[in-house]
Amino acid sequence: MIVLAVGLLAAAMVGSRGMTQSGTTSSKTTPAASVGKFVETVGGAPIATRPRWPVGSPLFVRFDATRFAASVARLVDVRSDLPGSVGASLRLPAFPLRILGQPKGGPLWDDGLIEMGTPTSARSCVRFDVVCTELNDGATPSTRSPAHTYDVDVDIAGTVDDVMGGVEIPEIEAALKEELGATFFIAEPGADDVSRLWLNVNSNCERDEEPNTRGLCCVLSRFADVTLAVRIELMLDDRVVGWASAWWRDGGGRVTPGVEMVEVHLSGRLPPRVGLSADRWRCRITSDPGFALRDFASKKYWKGSVVSPVKVVDEREGDAR
């Protein structure tokens, strides 16, 4: 069971992080008795995903936990009927909700989605159960409500390429090679922070300024239905020592490089400062079809791979490499 602390931003799973809100599927709701006073929000099911999903790929959903906020703190459990669904347990503070802080290193990119198991065969519907438990003094479980059941229509069939095909776009590769500036921040082991990667596009993204400049944002604007979903690998002497994943797409609610950092998952302990040298580091950016599914509004994903230099800032010593 995944346990998350939820504030206004994290609970809504949308908002300041720029995630698109399209892709909500139709649903049939089985009402159940509620405990406490609910906050009235936008109608419809609190669960959204893309209308089509491939067999064999973990299903991700956006869950609006704020729909279950009450006058007391709650633990909100959500789970699907898919194989391997461990669900998620979200700790929801008493209304009014508060905004949670960010790691000291700066805001981290997060599309706010929850994994809900992996479909192993074709189907047309996924059932979700949501159970709320009131927390005495904001911590001790007490009254548990009956389950709220949502049957969400999802056409599960085929492969990733059946759902959204990959397209090669030379302009995107050229823009990444020419403009992408990557900075890898290595956090102190055991510190209250994480190693992270800053992606910066060194060009203007305004349509009315320097229209002849081929910026990545300008390139993406010509492919509004294409997601730039990537796996980013940090390589030291051609050996992968860390990785991160992210996606962005032009249009309303876009997430662009340079807006927020992405968390880097390290393969192990990095060598000491004396072993770091700028000419030994590279950043490999490769399309990630499975991750592209998490952009519910896209129809295609960029297909390609680019290797770029990366600047390293070793926060263990506070020195840039």
C-alpha positions as CSV (number, residue, x, y, z in Angstrom):
1,M,0.0,0.0,0.0
2,I,1.4,3.4,-1.0
3,V,0.9,6.0,1.7
4,L,0.9,9.7,0.7
5,A,0.5,12.9,2.7
6,V,-2.0,15.0,0.7
7,G,-2.4,18.8,0.6
8,L,-4.3,21.0,-1.7
9,L,-1.9,20.5,-4.7
10,A,-1.1,16.9,-4.2
11,A,-4.7,15.9,-3.5
12,A,-6.1,17.5,-6.5
13,M,-3.4,15.8,-8.6
14,V,-3.5,18.7,-11.0
15,G,-2.9,22.5,-10.9
16,S,0.4,24.3,-10.5
17,R,2.4,21.4,-11.9
18,G,0.8,22.1,-15.3
19,M,-0.7,18.7,-15.9
20,T,-3.5,18.5,-18.4
21,Q,-7.0,17.6,-17.1
22,S,-8.4,16.1,-20.2
23,G,-8.9,12.4,-20.7
24,T,-11.7,11.8,-18.1
25,T,-13.7,8.8,-19.0
26,S,-17.4,8.3,-18.5
27,S,-18.2,6.3,-15.3
28,K,-21.1,4.8,-13.5
29,T,-21.1,5.5,-9.7
30,T,-22.5,3.3,-7.0
31,P,-23.4,5.7,-4.2
32,A,-22.6,4.8,-0.6
33,A,-23.3,6.3,2.8
34,S,-20.8,9.0,3.7
35,V,-19.2,9.8,7.0
36,G,-18.7,13.5,7.9
37,K,-19.4,16.4,5.7
38,F,-18.1,16.2,2.2
39,V,-16.8,19.2,0.3
40,E,-18.8,19.8,-2.9
41,T,-16.5,19.8,-6.0
42,V,-16.9,19.3,-9.7
43,G,-19.3,16.5,-10.6
44,G,-18.5,13.1,-12.1
45,A,-16.2,10.4,-11.0
46,P,-13.0,11.5,-9.1
47,I,-11.0,9.1,-11.2
48,A,-9.6,9.9,-14.7
49,T,-7.4,8.1,-17.2
50,R,-7.0,7.9,-20.9
51,P,-10.0,6.3,-22.7
52,R,-7.8,3.6,-24.3
53,W,-5.1,1.6,-22.6
54,P,-2.9,-1.3,-23.8
55,V,-2.8,-4.7,-22.3
56,G,0.2,-5.5,-20.2
57,S,1.0,-1.8,-19.3
58,P,0.5,-0.6,-15.7
59,L,-2.7,1.5,-15.6
60,F,-2.2,5.0,-14.2
61,V,-5.0,7.3,-13.0
62,R,-5.5,10.8,-11.7
63,F,-7.4,10.6,-8.4
64,D,-9.0,13.7,-7.0
65,A,-8.8,13.1,-3.3
66,T,-10.2,16.5,-2.5
67,R,-13.6,15.1,-3.4
68,F,-13.5,13.3,-0.1
69,A,-12.3,16.1,2.1
70,A,-14.3,16.6,5.3
71,S,-14.4,18.5,8.5
72,V,-12.1,15.9,10.1
73,A,-8.8,14.4,8.8
74,R,-9.2,11.2,6.8
75,L,-7.3,8.3,5.3
76,V,-8.6,7.8,1.8
77,D,-7.9,4.3,0.3
78,V,-8.3,3.8,-3.4
79,R,-7.9,0.4,-5.2
80,S,-8.8,-1.2,-8.5
81,D,-9.9,-4.7,-9.5
82,L,-6.9,-5.1,-11.8
83,P,-4.3,-7.8,-11.1
84,G,-1.5,-6.6,-8.8
85,S,-3.3,-3.5,-7.6
86,V,-1.9,-2.4,-4.3
87,G,-3.8,0.8,-4.4
88,A,-2.9,4.0,-2.6
89,S,-3.6,5.4,0.8
90,L,-3.8,9.2,0.9
91,R,-3.8,11.1,4.2
92,L,-6.2,14.0,3.8
93,P,-6.1,16.8,6.3
94,A,-9.2,18.4,7.7
95,F,-10.8,21.0,5.5
96,P,-9.6,23.6,4.6
97,L,-6.7,21.8,3.0
98,R,-3.2,23.3,3.2
99,I,-0.5,23.5,0.7
100,L,2.4,21.2,1.3
101,G,6.0,22.3,1.1
102,Q,8.6,21.2,-1.4
103,P,12.0,19.7,-0.9
104,K,14.7,22.2,0.0
105,G,16.4,21.7,-3.4
106,G,13.4,23.2,-5.3
107,P,10.1,21.9,-6.7
108,L,10.2,18.5,-8.3
109,W,8.2,17.5,-11.4
110,D,5.4,15.2,-10.7
111,D,2.3,14.4,-12.8
112,G,0.4,13.3,-9.7
113,L,-0.7,9.9,-11.1
114,I,-1.3,6.7,-9.2
115,E,-0.5,3.2,-10.5
116,M,-3.5,0.9,-10.2
117,G,-2.4,-2.5,-11.4
118,T,-1.7,-4.1,-14.8
119,P,-4.5,-5.3,-17.1
120,T,-3.6,-8.8,-18.4
121,S,-6.4,-9.2,-20.9
122,A,-8.8,-7.1,-22.9
123,R,-11.7,-5.5,-21.1
124,S,-13.9,-2.4,-21.3
125,C,-14.3,-1.3,-17.7
126,V,-12.2,-1.0,-14.5
127,R,-13.8,-0.9,-11.1
128,F,-12.4,1.3,-8.4
129,D,-13.3,1.2,-4.7
130,V,-12.7,4.2,-2.5
131,V,-12.9,3.9,1.3
132,C,-12.6,6.8,3.8
133,T,-11.5,6.3,7.4
134,E,-11.8,9.2,9.8
135,L,-8.7,9.9,11.9
136,N,-9.1,11.0,15.5
137,D,-6.7,13.8,16.4
138,G,-5.6,13.6,12.8
139,A,-3.8,10.3,13.3
140,T,-5.8,7.5,15.0
141,P,-8.2,5.6,12.6
142,S,-11.8,5.4,13.9
143,T,-14.9,5.4,11.8
144,R,-14.7,3.7,8.4
145,S,-17.2,4.5,5.6
146,P,-18.7,2.0,3.2
147,A,-16.9,1.8,-0.1
148,H,-17.6,4.2,-2.9
149,T,-17.5,2.2,-6.1
150,Y,-16.8,3.6,-9.5
151,D,-16.9,1.7,-12.8
152,V,-14.8,3.6,-15.2
153,D,-15.1,2.9,-18.9
154,V,-11.6,2.1,-20.3
155,D,-11.0,0.3,-23.6
156,I,-8.2,-2.0,-22.7
157,A,-6.7,-3.8,-25.8
158,G,-3.7,-4.1,-28.0
159,T,-0.2,-2.6,-27.5
160,V,1.1,0.9,-26.7
161,D,1.6,1.5,-30.4
162,D,-2.1,0.6,-31.0
163,V,-3.1,3.2,-28.5
164,M,-0.7,5.9,-29.5
165,G,1.9,5.5,-32.2
166,G,5.5,6.8,-32.2
167,V,6.6,9.4,-34.7
168,E,10.1,10.5,-35.6
169,I,10.4,14.3,-35.6
170,P,13.9,15.5,-36.7
171,E,13.1,19.1,-35.5
172,I,12.7,17.9,-31.9
173,E,16.0,16.0,-32.0
174,A,17.7,19.0,-33.5
175,A,16.2,21.4,-30.8
176,L,17.2,19.0,-28.0
177,K,20.8,18.7,-29.3
178,E,21.2,22.5,-29.9
179,E,19.4,23.9,-26.9
180,L,19.0,21.5,-24.0
181,G,21.0,22.5,-21.0
182,A,21.0,19.8,-18.3
183,T,22.4,20.2,-14.7
184,F,22.6,17.2,-12.4
185,F,22.6,18.0,-8.7
186,I,24.0,15.3,-6.5
187,A,22.5,15.5,-3.0
188,E,24.3,14.7,0.2
189,P,23.6,11.0,1.2
190,G,21.1,10.8,4.0
191,A,20.2,14.5,3.7
192,D,16.6,15.8,3.6
193,D,16.7,16.1,-0.2
194,V,17.1,14.1,-3.4
195,S,19.4,14.1,-6.3
196,R,17.7,15.9,-9.1
197,L,18.1,17.0,-12.7
198,W,17.3,20.5,-14.1
199,L,16.4,20.7,-17.8
200,N,16.7,24.1,-19.3
201,V,15.8,25.1,-22.9
202,N,18.0,28.0,-23.9
203,S,15.6,29.8,-26.2
204,N,12.6,31.9,-26.0
205,C,9.2,30.2,-26.0
206,E,7.1,33.2,-26.9
207,R,5.3,33.1,-30.3
208,D,5.5,36.8,-30.9
209,E,9.2,37.2,-30.3
210,E,11.9,36.1,-32.7
211,P,9.5,34.0,-34.7
212,N,12.3,32.6,-36.9
213,T,14.1,31.1,-33.8
214,R,13.6,27.3,-33.7
215,G,13.0,26.7,-30.1
216,L,11.9,23.4,-28.6
217,C,8.6,25.0,-27.4
218,C,8.0,26.4,-30.8
219,V,8.7,23.0,-32.4
220,L,6.3,21.3,-30.0
221,S,3.6,23.9,-30.8
222,R,3.4,22.4,-34.3
223,F,2.8,19.0,-32.9
224,A,0.1,19.6,-30.3
225,D,-1.0,16.0,-30.1
226,V,2.5,14.6,-29.6
227,T,4.0,13.9,-26.1
228,L,7.7,14.3,-25.5
229,A,7.9,11.4,-23.0
230,V,11.5,10.5,-22.1
231,R,13.7,8.4,-20.0
232,I,16.7,10.4,-19.0
233,E,19.9,8.5,-18.2
234,L,22.9,10.1,-16.5
235,M,26.1,8.4,-17.7
236,L,29.5,8.5,-16.2
237,D,32.2,7.1,-18.5
238,D,29.3,5.6,-20.6
239,R,27.9,3.8,-17.6
240,V,24.4,4.6,-16.4
241,V,24.6,5.8,-12.8
242,G,21.1,7.3,-12.5
243,W,17.9,7.9,-14.4
244,A,14.7,10.0,-14.4
245,S,11.5,10.1,-16.4
246,A,9.3,13.0,-17.4
247,W,6.9,14.1,-20.2
248,W,5.8,17.4,-21.6
249,R,3.7,18.6,-24.5
250,D,2.9,22.1,-25.8
251,G,-0.5,23.5,-25.3
252,G,-2.7,24.5,-22.4
253,G,-1.3,23.2,-19.1
254,R,2.0,22.2,-20.7
255,V,5.0,21.1,-18.7
256,T,8.2,22.4,-20.4
257,P,11.8,21.8,-19.6
258,G,13.2,24.2,-17.1
259,V,9.9,24.6,-15.2
260,E,10.7,22.1,-12.5
261,M,13.4,19.6,-11.7
262,V,13.0,15.8,-12.0
263,E,14.1,13.4,-9.3
264,V,17.0,11.2,-10.2
265,H,17.0,7.6,-9.1
266,L,20.6,6.6,-8.5
267,S,21.9,3.1,-9.3
268,G,24.2,3.2,-6.3
269,R,26.6,5.4,-4.4
270,L,28.4,7.8,-6.7
271,P,32.2,8.1,-6.6
272,P,33.8,10.7,-4.4
273,R,34.3,14.3,-5.6
274,V,37.8,13.5,-6.9
275,G,36.3,11.1,-9.4
276,L,34.0,13.6,-11.1
277,S,35.0,15.3,-14.3
278,A,32.9,17.3,-16.7
279,D,34.1,15.5,-19.8
280,R,33.2,12.1,-18.3
281,W,29.5,12.9,-18.0
282,R,26.7,12.6,-20.6
283,C,22.9,12.8,-20.5
284,R,21.1,10.3,-22.8
285,I,17.4,11.2,-23.6
286,T,15.4,8.4,-25.1
287,S,11.7,8.2,-25.9
288,D,9.6,6.2,-23.4
289,P,6.3,4.9,-25.0
290,G,5.0,3.5,-21.7
291,F,5.6,6.8,-19.9
292,A,3.8,8.6,-22.7
293,L,0.6,6.9,-21.8
294,R,0.5,9.1,-18.7
295,D,-0.3,12.2,-20.8
296,F,-4.0,11.4,-21.2
297,A,-4.6,14.0,-23.9
298,S,-1.9,13.0,-26.4
299,K,-2.4,10.7,-29.4
300,K,1.3,10.1,-30.4
301,Y,4.7,10.1,-28.8
302,W,8.1,11.3,-30.0
303,K,10.3,8.5,-31.1
304,G,14.0,9.0,-30.9
305,S,17.2,9.3,-28.8
306,V,19.7,12.2,-28.1
307,V,22.9,12.4,-26.2
308,S,23.7,15.7,-24.6
309,P,26.4,17.1,-22.3
310,V,25.4,17.6,-18.6
311,K,26.8,19.9,-16.0
312,V,27.3,18.3,-12.6
313,V,26.9,20.1,-9.3
314,D,28.2,18.0,-6.4
315,E,26.3,19.3,-3.4
316,R,28.3,16.9,-1.2
317,E,31.2,19.4,-1.8
318,G,29.2,22.4,-3.2
319,D,31.4,22.5,-6.3
320,A,30.3,22.5,-9.9
321,R,32.0,20.2,-12.4
